[in-house]
Amino acid sequence: MISFKQLPIEAKAAVAAGVVFFSMMLSRSYLAEKLDFRTRRWLLRLQMALFANTLMLMGSLHVWRSTVATFNRSSAASSFCFMLWKIAVFTFLALAHSSFFTLLFLVAEEPYFFSLAAYTCLGAYIILIFFLFTLGSVEQAYKFLAGRGAKAGTGNKNRTALKPVVAVVLTVVLTVVGLLNASQPPTVNSVEIPVHKLPSTMNNLKMVLLSDIHLGPTVGKTKLAMIVRMVKALKPDITVIVGDLTDAEAKIIRPAVEPLGELDSPLGTYFVTGNHEYYTSDVSNWFELLKSFNIQPLHNENVKIVSPKSTSDWFCLAGVDDIEADVLRYSGHGMDLKKALRGCSSEHAIVLLAHQPIAAKWALQERPDINLILSGHTHGGQIFPLNAGAYLLNPFFVGLYKVGQNTFVYVSPGTMYYGIPMRLGSRAEITEIILRSP
């Protein structure tokens, strides 16, 4: 029987990750009703940070062995430059690991430089791990196909040394590209969507869709003010925010939210929760703060959007809580489509706000008469190589989808980004939706 002390460090990290994950499940199942909000908030965030770090430890060991330990026996190992390289790699890994803890200690009106650096390193870490794994797999495949000849030793050593160099160069290039891409203002994407049973008096109604702004460690007041200016320039009739507005408590980040008070769409501004609102464990305070800015949360409820030209013409705008509320057992919250659509009949057009595309799928299975669903959550994958995972895990990935004869689903790629201030293979977007009457 092998003892825990005899296990390799990667196995120890995996065991630690399993223990933390079990404690998270235990907290959600048995402690959710017994702990006050503040304690739950800190416990959940601490557990998530520890879980992420224990998983990352296995990757960090691989990075260190590939980029440092591989060269320990070379002639350059004793040089001053190699010592600087070891310090650089260690600092890079330490910053990447610390990124998850910035949510606990470094959230303010504007991002701290440390938070930006830490999350940039996290993004580069993800890219580097991908290339090290991919190049390693290619190397193993080559060895398998080519066999091991007598003269293969020197070539193998050269390829082993070349692999981390190529991976690091590609990572640096893509990191710079991703940072530059994310630093640009969101693109304005105008989409025309026919809405079945939309009154003719509401033809060409303009709706602006925002999603996944993620106010927190790396997005602050300046970015939000820019978004608000762009929205106002579009002069929408109605503005909707479909979740993940924030990653922090309302009290801590309140000054950064103030630009939202400048939104003045004539038919109102509406909000539904995303999964990250529930990670803050502060949803009630966020609802009150948004209401003070004249933004109406749709907490499993709906409103009639009345035509400016005729009070007898209207459509039903509904919103559901994010499905993560059910997973977290967040008291008084959870997706309740029946409650959200109470009073919304198929005689009038129905537009639903649901943060996650999987919630959109569930909603259409229950109520196929919904005409338009607006979602976010996927970020379009945000950065390579996460795009593939986001595509595979969501029934709708990004953009406009037609479902059946009279239903459309639009998934925003996000108006900012989550944590990592990078975009690769995706672009932040403010969506201008023109509703067309058939």
C-alpha positions in Angstrom: 0.0 0.0 0.0 1.5 3.3 -1.1 1.4 6.0 1.6 0.5 9.6 0.8 4.1 10.7 1.4 5.3 8.3 -1.3 3.0 9.7 -4.0 4.5 11.9 -6.6 3.7 15.6 -6.1 1.3 15.7 -9.1 -0.8 13.0 -7.4 -0.7 14.9 -4.1 -2.0 18.0 -5.9 -4.8 15.9 -7.5 -5.7 14.5 -4.0 -5.7 18.1 -2.6 -7.9 19.3 -5.4 -10.3 16.4 -4.7 -10.5 17.3 -1.0 -11.2 21.0 -1.8 -13.8 20.0 -4.3 -15.5 17.7 -1.8 -15.5 20.5 0.8 -17.2 22.8 -1.8 -19.9 20.3 -2.4 -20.3 19.8 1.4 -20.6 23.5 1.9 -23.2 23.9 -0.8 -25.3 21.0 0.4 -25.1 21.2 4.2 -23.8 24.6 5.2 -25.7 26.9 2.8 -28.6 27.4 5.2 -26.5 27.6 8.4 -23.9 30.2 7.5 -24.6 34.0 7.1 -24.1 35.6 3.7 -20.7 37.1 4.6 -19.2 33.9 5.8 -20.6 32.0 2.8 -19.2 34.6 0.4 -15.7 34.3 1.8 -15.8 30.5 2.2 -17.0 30.0 -1.4 -14.4 32.3 -2.9 -11.7 30.9 -0.8 -12.6 27.3 -1.8 -12.8 28.2 -5.5 -9.4 29.9 -5.3 -7.9 26.9 -3.5 -9.5 24.5 -5.9 -8.1 26.4 -9.0 -4.7 26.6 -7.5 -4.4 22.9 -6.6 -5.4 22.0 -10.2 -2.9 24.6 -11.5 -0.1 23.1 -9.4 0.0 20.1 -11.6 0.4 22.3 -14.7 2.9 24.6 -13.0 5.1 21.6 -12.2 5.1 20.6 -15.8 5.9 24.2 -16.9 8.8 24.4 -14.5 10.2 21.0 -15.6 9.8 21.9 -19.3 11.2 25.5 -19.2 13.7 25.2 -16.3 14.6 21.7 -15.1 15.2 20.5 -18.7 18.2 22.9 -19.0 19.7 22.2 -15.5 22.3 19.9 -17.0 23.3 22.1 -19.9 26.4 24.3 -19.9 24.3 27.4 -19.5 22.7 26.2 -16.2 25.3 28.0 -14.1 25.1 31.3 -16.0 23.6 34.6 -14.6 21.1 34.7 -17.5 19.8 31.3 -16.6 19.3 32.4 -13.0 17.3 35.4 -14.2 15.3 33.0 -16.3 14.4 30.8 -13.3 13.4 33.9 -11.4 11.2 35.0 -14.3 9.5 31.7 -14.6 8.9 31.4 -10.8 7.5 35.0 -10.8 5.2 34.2 -13.7 3.8 31.1 -12.1 3.4 32.9 -8.7 1.4 35.7 -10.4 -0.8 33.3 -12.3 -1.6 31.4 -9.1 -2.3 34.6 -7.1 -4.9 35.9 -9.7 -7.7 34.0 -8.0 -7.0 35.7 -4.7 -7.4 39.2 -6.1 -11.2 38.8 -5.8 -10.7 38.6 -2.1 -8.3 41.5 -1.5 -7.8 43.7 -4.6 -11.1 45.0 -5.9 -11.7 48.8 -6.2 -13.1 51.5 -8.5 -10.3 50.9 -10.9 -8.1 47.8 -11.4 -4.9 47.5 -9.5 -1.8 46.9 -11.6 -1.0 43.7 -9.6 -4.4 42.3 -10.6 -3.9 43.1 -14.3 -0.4 41.5 -14.2 -1.7 38.4 -12.3 -4.6 37.8 -14.7 -2.4 38.4 -17.7 0.0 35.8 -16.4 -3.0 33.5 -15.9 -4.0 33.9 -19.6 -0.4 33.3 -20.7 -0.3 30.3 -18.4 -3.3 28.7 -20.1 -1.8 29.3 -23.6 1.6 28.0 -22.5 0.1 24.8 -21.0 -1.7 24.2 -24.3 1.4 24.5 -26.4 3.6 22.4 -24.1 1.0 19.7 -24.1 0.4 19.9 -27.9 4.1 20.0 -28.8 4.8 17.2 -26.3 2.0 15.1 -27.9 3.5 15.7 -31.4 6.9 14.7 -30.0 5.6 11.5 -28.6 3.8 10.7 -31.8 7.0 11.3 -33.8 8.9 9.0 -31.5 6.3 6.3 -32.0 6.2 6.6 -35.7 9.9 7.0 -36.3 11.0 4.4 -33.8 14.2 4.7 -31.7 17.2 4.3 -33.9 20.8 4.3 -32.6 21.3 7.8 -33.9 18.1 9.3 -32.4 19.7 10.3 -29.0 21.1 13.7 -30.1 18.0 14.5 -32.2 15.7 13.8 -29.2 17.7 16.1 -27.0 17.5 18.9 -29.5 13.8 18.4 -29.9 13.3 18.3 -26.1 15.2 21.6 -25.8 13.3 23.2 -28.8 9.8 22.3 -27.5 9.8 24.8 -24.5 11.4 27.5 -26.6 8.7 27.3 -29.3 6.0 27.1 -26.7 7.3 30.2 -24.9 7.7 32.2 -28.1 4.2 31.4 -29.3 2.8 32.2 -25.8 4.4 35.6 -25.7 3.2 36.5 -29.2 -0.4 35.4 -28.6 -0.4 37.1 -25.2 0.6 40.4 -26.7 -2.0 40.0 -29.5 -4.7 39.1 -26.9 -3.9 42.1 -24.7 -4.1 44.5 -27.7 -7.4 43.0 -28.9 -9.0 43.3 -25.5 -7.8 46.8 -25.0 -9.9 48.0 -28.0 -13.4 49.3 -27.4 -16.1 46.7 -28.0 -17.3 46.4 -31.5 -20.9 47.5 -32.2 -22.7 44.6 -34.0 -26.1 45.5 -35.5 -28.4 42.5 -35.9 -31.9 42.5 -37.4 -34.2 39.9 -35.9 -37.8 39.2 -37.0 -40.0 38.7 -34.0 -43.2 36.7 -34.6 -46.3 38.6 -33.4 -44.4 41.9 -32.8 -46.9 44.7 -33.4 -46.3 46.7 -36.5 -46.1 49.9 -34.4 -43.0 48.4 -32.8 -41.3 47.6 -36.1 -37.6 48.7 -36.0 -37.6 49.0 -32.2 -34.0 49.2 -31.1 -32.7 47.1 -28.3 -29.1 47.2 -27.0 -27.8 44.0 -25.4 -24.9 44.0 -22.9 -23.5 41.0 -21.2 -20.5 39.8 -19.2 -19.0 43.1 -18.2 -17.4 41.5 -15.1 -16.7 44.6 -13.0 -14.0 43.4 -10.6 -10.3 43.0 -10.4 -9.5 43.9 -14.1 -12.6 46.0 -15.2 -13.4 49.2 -13.5 -15.2 52.5 -13.8 -13.3 53.8 -16.9 -14.2 50.8 -18.9 -17.9 50.9 -17.8 -18.1 54.6 -18.6 -16.8 53.9 -22.1 -19.5 51.3 -22.6 -22.3 53.6 -21.4 -21.1 56.4 -23.7 -21.2 53.9 -26.7 -24.7 52.7 -25.7 -26.1 56.2 -25.4 -24.7 57.1 -28.8 -26.8 54.3 -30.3 -30.0 55.8 -28.8 -31.7 52.5 -28.0 -35.4 52.3 -27.1 -34.6 49.7 -24.5 -31.4 48.3 -22.9 -30.9 44.9 -21.4 -28.0 43.4 -19.4 -28.0 39.6 -19.4 -25.9 38.8 -16.4 -22.3 38.7 -15.1 -22.3 42.4 -14.6 -20.0 42.0 -11.6 -17.6 39.8 -9.7 -17.6 41.8 -6.5 -19.8 42.9 -3.6 -22.0 46.0 -4.3 -20.6 48.0 -1.4 -17.0 47.5 -2.4 -17.4 48.4 -6.1 -20.2 50.9 -5.9 -18.2 53.9 -7.3 -17.4 51.9 -10.4 -21.1 51.2 -11.1 -22.1 54.9 -11.2 -21.9 55.3 -15.0 -24.9 52.9 -15.3 -27.0 55.8 -13.9 -26.5 57.6 -17.2 -28.4 55.0 -19.2 -31.7 56.6 -20.2 -33.4 54.3 -22.7 -37.0 55.5 -23.0 -38.6 52.1 -22.6 -36.3 51.2 -19.7 -33.1 49.3 -18.8 -33.5 45.7 -17.5 -31.1 43.2 -15.8 -31.0 39.5 -15.1 -28.5 37.7 -13.0 -25.6 35.6 -14.3 -23.7 32.9 -12.4 -21.1 35.4 -11.2 -23.7 37.5 -9.4 -24.4 34.5 -7.3 -20.7 33.9 -6.6 -20.7 37.3 -4.9 -23.4 36.1 -2.5 -24.6 39.7 -2.6 -27.5 39.6 -5.1 -30.0 41.5 -2.9 -27.7 44.4 -2.5 -27.0 44.4 -6.2 -30.7 44.5 -7.0 -31.1 47.6 -4.7 -28.1 49.3 -6.2 -29.3 48.8 -9.7 -32.8 50.0 -8.8 -31.2 53.2 -7.5 -29.8 53.7 -11.0 -33.3 53.1 -12.5 -32.3 49.7 -13.8 -35.0 47.1 -13.2 -34.0 43.5 -12.3 -36.2 40.8 -13.7 -36.1 38.3 -10.9 -38.2 35.5 -12.5 -40.7 38.1 -13.6 -41.8 40.0 -16.7 -42.9 43.5 -17.8 -45.0 44.7 -20.7 -43.0 46.8 -23.2 -45.7 49.1 -24.6 -45.4 50.7 -28.0 -44.7 54.4 -27.9 -47.1 54.8 -30.8 -50.0 52.8 -29.4 -50.8 51.8 -25.8 -52.7 48.8 -27.0 -49.6 47.3 -28.6 -47.0 45.5 -26.5 -44.8 42.6 -26.1 -43.7 40.6 -23.0 -40.1 41.0 -21.8 -39.3 38.3 -19.2 -36.2 37.4 -17.3 -35.1 34.3 -15.3 -32.5 33.9 -12.6 -29.3 32.2 -13.6 -29.3 28.4 -13.2 -26.2 28.6 -10.9 -28.5 29.8 -8.1 -30.0 26.3 -8.0 -26.6 24.7 -7.8 -25.5 27.0 -5.0 -28.8 26.7 -3.2 -29.1 30.4 -3.1 -32.2 31.1 -1.0 -35.1 32.7 -2.9 -33.4 32.4 -6.3 -33.3 29.9 -9.1 -34.6 29.6 -12.7 -38.4 29.6 -12.5 -39.7 29.9 -16.1 -43.4 29.5 -15.1 -43.2 32.4 -12.7 -41.2 34.5 -15.1 -43.7 34.0 -18.0 -46.8 34.3 -15.8 -49.2 36.4 -17.8 -47.2 36.1 -21.1 -49.5 34.3 -23.5 -48.7 33.2 -27.1 -51.0 35.9 -28.3 -48.2 38.4 -27.8 -44.5 38.3 -28.7 -42.3 37.0 -25.9 -38.7 38.0 -25.4 -36.8 36.2 -22.7 -33.5 37.2 -21.0 -31.5 34.1 -19.7 -27.8 34.4 -19.0 -26.7 30.9 -20.0 -27.4 29.3 -23.4 -28.3 26.0 -21.6 -31.1 27.9 -19.8 -32.3 29.1 -23.2 -32.4 25.5 -24.4 -34.4 24.4 -21.3 -36.7 27.4 -21.7 -37.6 26.4 -25.3 -38.2 22.8 -24.3 -40.8 24.0 -21.8 -42.2 27.0 -23.8 -41.5 26.7 -27.5 -43.7 29.7 -28.1 -41.0 32.1 -26.9 -40.0 34.2 -29.8 -36.6 35.5 -28.9 -34.1 34.6 -26.2 -31.0 36.8 -25.4 -28.1 35.2 -23.6 -24.4 35.6 -22.9 -22.1 33.6 -20.7 -19.8 32.0 -23.4 -17.6 35.0 -24.1 -17.1 33.4 -27.5 -14.5 31.4 -25.6 -12.7 34.7 -24.8 -9.2 33.3 -25.4 -7.6 30.5 -27.4 -7.6 27.5 -26.6 -10.7 27.9 -24.4 -12.9 28.6 -27.4 -13.2 24.9 -28.3 -14.4 24.1 -24.8 -16.9 26.8 -24.7 -18.2 25.7 -28.1 -18.6 22.1 -27.0 -20.2 22.9 -23.6 -23.0 25.2 -24.8 -25.9 24.4 -27.1 -25.6 27.9 -28.5 -22.1 29.3 -28.7 -22.2 32.9 -30.1 -24.3 34.9 -32.5 -27.8 34.4 -33.9 -29.5 31.0 -34.1 -32.9 30.1 -35.5 -34.8 27.4 -33.6 -38.0 26.1 -35.2 -40.2 28.4 -37.3 -40.7 31.4 -35.1 -37.9 31.5 -32.5 -34.4 33.0 -32.4 -31.7 32.8 -29.9 -28.9 35.4 -29.8 -25.8 34.8 -27.7 -23.6 37.8 -26.9 -19.8 37.2 -26.9 -19.6 39.5 -23.9 -19.1 43.2 -23.6 -15.8 43.0 -21.7 -14.0 40.0 -20.4 -13.7 37.9 -17.2 -10.5 38.4 -15.3 -8.0 37.8 -18.0 -7.6 41.1 -20.0 -7.2 39.2 -23.2 -9.2 38.2 -26.3 -8.1 35.6 -28.8 -10.4 34.2 -31.4 -13.2 36.4 -30.0 -14.1 40.1 -29.8 -16.0 42.1 -27.2 -19.3 43.3 -28.4 -22.2 45.7 -27.8 -25.1 44.3 -29.7 -27.6 46.6 -31.4 -30.7 44.5 -32.0 -33.3 45.8 -34.5 -36.6 44.1 -33.8 -38.6 43.5 -37.0 -42.3 43.0 -37.2 -43.1 40.2 -39.7 
